[in-house]
Amino acid sequence: MPGTYGQDEELNNYWEAVRRDDPGAYAQVHAILYPLLYRYALAILSDEALAEDAVQEVFIRIWSKKSSIGATRNLRAFFFTALRRHCLNQLRSLRMLQVLPAPGPDIEFSPEDILISEESREIRSETITRYLNQLPRRQKEAVYLRYYEALSYEEIAVIMKVNYQSVVNLVFKAIAQLREWLGHLPLWWLLLQVF
């Protein structure tokens, strides 16, 4: 599961080797983080090629500046933050070229992300997905990072550049809104249906 203490410790050990110019250690960091970062970039950019390019550019930039970066407490959050910043810059650039009209990240949930197999659950999935996509952007992003990427509130706060309590509030408001739209369902049931 992403975000486990052991994996974070393993990443930090690889990062120490990377700082000593070990390309093999960086390959391990890439292997662990690439799928998570790609999924996040795809959710923000909504384009596979742009998402892949964004992740690769972040890996290249971090490799080239590794000696000036130093030790990090949470390498996974560091990469997510760098990727988010890169994606937002890319969205701004595309918007300036009038290629993209939407400001900021607008994560779109889809029934495929929710992974519901039975037909009756599929109908609930589509309903929940529709409601998730109606949430404000910041709430969608916080819910995505918390429940889809399994990041802690602290990690999300670093990535979104807000304080811990703001992240808790965003997730709480999103869940409260979903409960209002879907009726007073237990939180565990709602999350089980979605993630």
Secondary structure by P-SEA (a helix, b strand, c coil): ccccaaaaaaaaaaaaaaaaccaaaaaaaaaacaaaaaaaaaaaaccaaaaaaaaaaaaaaaaaacccccccccaaaaaaaaaaaaaaaaaaaaaaacccccccccccccccccccccaaaaaaaaaaaaaaaaccaaaaaaaaaaccccccaaaaaaaacccaaaaaaaaaaaaaaaaaaaccccaaaaaaacc
